[in-house]
Amino acid sequence: SMIQEVQRLFLEADRERDFVQTVLKSVPDGVFVVDAQELIQTANPAASTLLGRPLESLVGTRFSTLLASEDHQDPLAAMMHALARHDLPAALEVDFADVQGNPVSVALHGRSVAISGVDDRAAVLIARDVRGRNAVEEQLRQSQKMEAIGTLAAGVAHDMNNILGAVMMTASLLGYKLRSNGAEQGEVRQIISCCERGRDLTGNLLGFARKGKYHEET
């Protein structure tokens, strides 16, 4: 009968809704379904966790208000416009603002979808937290900088050692020639002492370049 058919359709709709909700809950990334007016129609628990906001507060919110900075407004608008016009995936990196206003860097991937019985298309947006990846990239950049500084420090230390070695050799020869002059011998010993101090400093510089320990002389 017609009543039984309607009941069957309602049961199928309930099963499909439950299936979709189960899938959304299992996705580790934040998922937002945004309508043509850019209002969030639904979101998954991961989206709530990502932003530190209850799911109920996300539904009905304009998606662009989640951004931490106005600098991302235009790129996001361009992405949404592209999704509305073309059935092609789009991607963008933006910063959301969590419930405390702290930036949350995400890689945002979107796809336009058709909703049964609705003329306008909606967009499914998946937000992946990339803060960990960005931290690793920053560590890599810092490591590369330190490696470059170490290479420079090693070059400077070797050059200084060569110069100090030449000065010490010249001072030693001068001291040999002036061995009968006590006052001038004292000045030569002072030159050699300064060169030895400089040699110790370049040794510390080489230690830094080789990621060794720095020993400060007192």
Salt bridges, closest charged atoms under 4 A:
GLU5 OE2 - ARG8 NH2 2.43
GLU12 OE2 - ARG8 NH1 2.34
ASP14 OD1 - ARG17 NH2 2.39
ASP29 OD2 - ARG128 NH2 2.75
ASP87 OD1 - ARG111 NE 3.60
ASP87 OD1 - ARG121 NH2 3.63
GLU93 OE2 - ARG133 NH2 2.43
ASP129 OD2 - ARG131 NH2 2.53
GLU137 OE2 - ARG133 NE 3.64
GLU138 OE1 - ARG141 NH2 2.78
